[in-house]
Amino acid sequence: MIELKNVEKYFTKPIRGKGVWGMLKSLFSRKHTVVKAVDGVSFTVNDGEAVGYIGANGAGKSTTIKMMSGILTPTGGEILIDGKHPYKSKERNAVLKTIGVVFGQKTQLWYDLPLTETYELLKYIYDVPDDEYKTRLGELVELLDMKSFMDAPVRTLSLGQRMRADLAAAMLHNPKTLFLDEPTIGLDVLVKRNLIDAINKLKTEYNTTLILTTHAMSDIELLCERVIILDAGKVLFDGSLEAVKHMFGDSRDIKVIAKAPIDADGVKSSFGEAILKTTAEDGGHSVTVTIDATKLTTGELLNYMFNHNEVADVKISETGIEQVVEKIYEKNRIAAGGNGDGDAQGTD
């Protein structure tokens, strides 16, 4: 279990003046700015749970991951990983044996060594028994399709190969918890989907607790059942993926293509407020109807369409989490009076 209790992380930055003279003056100035990277964050993650930890750039996602993995020490509050503090020297090593970390923009692999030698070093670092190491590595190589480049130096690997290798390195000691910070950044669509599939298999097979930070909302939908939304270091929302989608109404886009023009106004008048929007294309032969799924079912609308039109094709899509998250941020900005800063203050 992972527990965060009112966790805070503040950084201080010197206030620098303009130009060369201002820069020189700042060398002797005590003025600085306090930046609240994480501001009173609390949540609990249970064993085997997959959580998407999302927010805009600078929201505090990576800082939280670094505190949970022991890289940074909180300014205030408490973090417990299975009852131990990852940032305290006496407990740090015990925690490190139970977690794996993948940073999409950094690697834990040795640049000039082949992967086989890198994994041998990690075996000794994590004190993995020989039999367990051979079995585990064989499973990971097969699952992540790494056999063709196991003897290649890390510097020769493509980005997709390196990300798979980093994931294997993080899972080599069979951690209970896996932290993934932007693991698919820069990957093309096919490589990204293969990596997501591999993470899902690892999560399912080993009941690994997963915390994922990413800007790719599709990754969240494919990997996580729960989402925590962060803004300016504070938690805006913590709940299930389905709950976040329902926050602003559960909508569906239903595109209907017919052999003759569709009466979009007639659809609107027939269902009233349950129709959020209609968009006609191709001279009315194609109409996309956005419905409030809490007031009107997809089946009811399709029954109407089939009874009133000669339908040739239908396409149905749900509201994506990306659109919902944008609305949550917009609502938060309005509530804050349009000022999303407020996270830094000057001190002497």
C-alpha positions in Angstrom: 0.0 0.0 0.0 1.1 3.5 -0.8 0.0 6.4 1.5 0.6 10.1 1.0 -0.5 12.3 3.9 -0.6 16.1 3.3 2.7 15.9 1.3 4.4 19.2 0.4 7.5 20.0 -1.6 8.7 23.6 -1.9 11.7 24.8 -3.9 13.4 28.2 -3.5 14.7 30.1 -6.4 16.7 33.4 -6.3 15.1 36.5 -7.7 17.4 37.7 -10.5 17.4 41.2 -11.8 17.4 42.2 -15.4 20.6 42.6 -17.4 24.2 42.1 -16.3 24.0 44.6 -13.4 20.8 42.9 -12.1 22.4 39.5 -12.3 25.5 40.7 -10.3 23.3 42.3 -7.6 21.3 39.0 -7.2 24.6 37.3 -6.2 24.5 39.4 -3.0 20.8 39.5 -2.5 18.8 37.3 -0.1 15.6 37.7 -2.0 14.1 34.5 -3.4 10.9 32.9 -4.6 9.3 29.9 -3.0 7.7 27.6 -5.5 5.1 25.1 -4.2 5.6 22.2 -6.5 3.4 19.9 -4.4 1.0 21.5 -2.0 -0.9 19.3 0.5 -1.3 16.1 -1.6 -3.0 13.1 0.1 -4.1 9.8 -1.4 -3.8 6.0 -0.8 -3.1 3.4 -3.5 -3.9 -0.2 -2.7 -1.9 -3.3 -3.8 -2.5 -4.2 -7.4 -4.2 -0.9 -8.2 -3.4 1.0 -11.4 -3.6 4.8 -11.0 -3.2 7.5 -13.6 -1.5 10.6 -12.1 -2.1 13.4 -14.5 -1.8 17.1 -14.8 -0.4 19.9 -17.0 3.4 20.7 -17.2 4.5 21.9 -13.8 1.6 20.5 -11.9 3.9 18.4 -9.6 3.5 15.0 -11.1 7.2 14.1 -11.5 8.1 15.7 -8.2 5.6 13.4 -6.5 7.0 10.4 -8.2 10.5 11.4 -7.2 9.4 11.7 -3.6 7.6 8.3 -3.6 10.8 6.7 -5.1 13.1 8.3 -2.5 14.9 10.6 -4.9 13.5 13.8 -3.2 12.6 14.4 0.4 9.2 16.1 1.2 9.2 19.5 2.7 6.3 18.5 4.8 3.8 15.6 5.2 4.6 11.9 5.1 5.0 9.2 2.4 4.7 5.5 3.3 5.4 2.6 0.9 4.3 -0.6 2.7 4.7 1.3 6.0 8.2 2.6 5.3 9.5 6.0 4.3 11.4 5.9 1.0 13.4 9.1 1.7 14.8 8.0 5.1 18.2 6.5 5.0 17.4 3.6 7.4 14.4 2.5 5.4 15.3 3.6 1.9 17.1 0.3 0.8 14.1 -1.8 2.0 11.8 0.4 -0.1 14.0 0.3 -3.2 13.8 -3.5 -3.3 10.0 -3.3 -3.7 9.7 -0.6 -6.3 10.6 -0.1 -10.0 10.9 3.2 -11.8 10.9 4.2 -15.5 11.5 7.8 -16.5 10.7 8.3 -20.1 13.3 11.0 -20.6 16.0 9.3 -18.6 17.5 5.8 -18.5 18.9 3.7 -15.8 20.9 1.6 -18.4 24.6 1.8 -18.8 25.2 3.6 -22.1 28.2 1.6 -23.5 27.3 -1.8 -22.1 25.2 -4.5 -23.8 21.9 -5.2 -22.1 23.1 -8.6 -20.9 25.8 -7.0 -18.9 23.6 -4.2 -17.6 21.1 -6.7 -16.3 23.9 -8.7 -14.7 24.9 -5.6 -12.7 21.3 -4.9 -11.7 21.0 -8.6 -10.5 23.8 -7.9 -8.1 22.5 -4.5 -7.0 19.1 -5.9 -6.2 20.5 -9.2 -4.9 18.3 -11.4 -7.1 19.0 -15.1 -6.7 20.5 -16.8 -9.9 17.6 -19.1 -10.6 15.0 -16.4 -10.1 17.1 -14.0 -12.3 17.3 -16.4 -15.2 13.6 -17.2 -15.1 12.6 -13.6 -14.7 14.9 -12.3 -17.4 13.7 -15.0 -19.8 10.1 -14.1 -19.2 10.7 -10.3 -19.7 12.8 -10.9 -22.9 10.0 -12.9 -24.4 7.2 -10.7 -23.3 9.0 -7.5 -24.5 10.4 -9.1 -27.7 14.0 -8.1 -26.8 15.9 -11.2 -28.0 17.2 -9.5 -31.2 19.0 -6.7 -29.3 20.1 -8.2 -26.0 23.8 -8.1 -27.0 23.7 -4.6 -28.4 25.2 -1.6 -26.5 22.5 0.7 -25.1 23.7 3.6 -27.2 22.8 1.7 -30.4 19.2 1.1 -29.4 16.2 2.9 -30.9 13.9 4.8 -28.6 11.3 2.1 -28.6 13.9 -0.6 -27.9 15.4 1.5 -25.1 12.0 2.0 -23.5 11.4 -1.8 -23.5 14.8 -2.4 -22.1 14.2 0.2 -19.3 10.9 -1.5 -18.5 12.6 -4.8 -18.2 15.3 -3.3 -15.9 12.6 -1.8 -13.7 10.8 -5.2 -13.4 13.9 -7.4 -13.1 13.7 -7.7 -9.3 9.9 -8.3 -9.3 8.9 -5.1 -7.6 5.5 -4.8 -6.0 5.1 -1.2 -7.3 6.0 0.3 -10.6 6.3 4.0 -11.2 6.1 5.1 -14.8 6.9 8.7 -15.6 6.0 9.5 -19.3 7.0 6.0 -20.5 5.6 6.4 -24.0 7.0 9.9 -24.8 8.4 10.2 -28.3 7.2 6.7 -29.4 5.4 6.1 -32.6 1.8 4.7 -32.5 2.7 1.0 -33.1 5.7 0.9 -30.7 3.6 2.7 -28.1 0.7 0.3 -28.4 3.1 -2.7 -28.0 4.6 -1.2 -24.9 1.2 -0.5 -23.4 0.2 -4.1 -24.1 3.4 -5.4 -22.4 2.8 -3.2 -19.3 -0.8 -4.5 -19.1 0.4 -8.1 -19.2 3.1 -7.5 -16.5 0.5 -5.7 -14.3 -2.0 -8.6 -14.7 0.5 -11.5 -14.3 2.4 -10.2 -11.3 -0.4 -8.1 -9.7 1.9 -5.1 -9.8 0.7 -1.8 -8.3 1.1 0.9 -11.1 1.3 4.6 -10.9 1.5 6.3 -14.3 2.1 9.9 -15.2 1.6 10.9 -18.8 0.1 13.6 -21.1 -1.3 10.8 -23.4 -4.9 10.3 -22.2 -5.2 7.2 -24.3 -2.5 5.6 -22.1 -4.6 6.3 -19.0 -7.7 4.7 -20.6 -5.8 1.6 -21.6 -3.8 1.0 -18.4 -5.7 2.6 -15.4 -8.9 2.1 -13.5 -8.5 5.2 -11.4 -7.2 8.7 -12.1 -5.8 11.5 -9.8 -5.8 14.9 -11.5 -3.3 17.4 -10.2 -3.1 21.2 -10.8 -0.6 23.7 -9.3 0.5 21.0 -6.8 -3.0 20.3 -5.5 -5.4 17.3 -6.2 -8.4 18.4 -8.2 -10.0 15.0 -8.6 -9.4 11.4 -7.3 -11.8 8.7 -8.5 -12.5 6.0 -11.0 -12.1 6.5 -14.7 -15.8 6.2 -15.2 -16.6 8.7 -12.5 -14.4 11.4 -14.1 -16.2 10.9 -17.4 -19.5 11.4 -15.7 -18.5 14.6 -14.0 -19.7 16.8 -16.9 -22.4 14.5 -18.2 -21.8 11.2 -19.9 -22.1 12.1 -23.6 -21.9 10.0 -26.8 -21.2 11.0 -30.4 -23.3 9.0 -32.8 -22.6 9.5 -36.5 -25.3 8.3 -38.9 -24.8 8.2 -42.7 -28.0 7.8 -44.7 -28.8 7.4 -48.4 -31.0 10.6 -48.2 -30.6 13.8 -46.2 -31.4 13.4 -42.5 -33.7 15.9 -40.8 -31.3 17.1 -38.0 -33.9 19.6 -36.7 -36.4 16.8 -36.5 -34.0 14.8 -34.3 -33.5 17.7 -32.0 -37.2 18.5 -31.6 -38.0 14.8 -31.0 -35.6 14.4 -28.0 -35.2 18.0 -26.7 -32.6 18.5 -24.0 -31.2 15.0 -24.4 -29.6 16.2 -27.7 -26.6 18.3 -26.9 -25.5 19.0 -30.5 -26.1 18.0 -34.1 -23.6 18.5 -36.9 -24.6 17.9 -40.5 -22.2 17.2 -43.3 -22.3 16.0 -46.9 -25.6 17.9 -47.6 -27.3 16.3 -44.7 -26.5 12.7 -45.7 -24.1 12.5 -42.7 -25.2 13.8 -39.2 -23.3 13.5 -35.9 -25.6 13.7 -32.9 -24.1 14.3 -29.5 -26.5 12.9 -26.8 -26.6 13.1 -23.0 -26.5 9.4 -22.2 -28.1 10.0 -18.8 -31.3 11.2 -20.6 -31.2 9.2 -23.8 -29.8 5.8 -24.7 -27.8 5.1 -27.8 -30.4 2.4 -28.7 -33.3 4.9 -28.5 -31.6 7.3 -30.9 -30.7 4.5 -33.3 -34.2 3.2 -33.3 -35.4 6.6 -34.3 -32.8 7.0 -37.0 -33.6 3.6 -38.5 -37.3 4.2 -38.4 -37.0 7.6 -40.1 -34.0 7.1 -42.5 -32.5 4.6 -44.8 -29.3 4.2 -42.8 -26.1 3.1 -44.5 -23.6 3.3 -41.7 -23.3 4.2 -38.0 -20.3 5.2 -35.9 -20.5 5.5 -32.1 -17.8 7.1 -29.8 -17.8 8.1 -26.1 -16.5 11.2 -24.6 -12.7 10.9 -24.1 -11.0 11.5 -20.8 -8.9 14.2 -22.5 -12.0 16.4 -23.1 -13.2 15.8 -19.5 -9.9 16.8 -18.0 -9.9 20.0 -20.1 -13.3 20.8 -18.6 -12.1 20.2 -15.1 -9.1 22.5 -15.6 -11.4 25.1 -17.1 -13.8 24.9 -14.1 -10.9 25.2 -11.7 -9.6 28.3 -13.5 -13.0 29.9 -13.3 -13.3 29.1 -9.6 -9.9 30.6 -9.0 -10.9 33.8 -10.8 -8.9 33.1 -13.9 -5.6 33.1 -12.1 -4.0 29.6 -12.1 -0.7 30.8 -10.5 -0.7 31.6 -6.8 2.0 29.0 -6.3 4.9 31.3 -5.8 5.7 34.1 -3.3 8.6 36.4 -2.8 10.5 36.3 0.5 13.5 37.9 2.0 
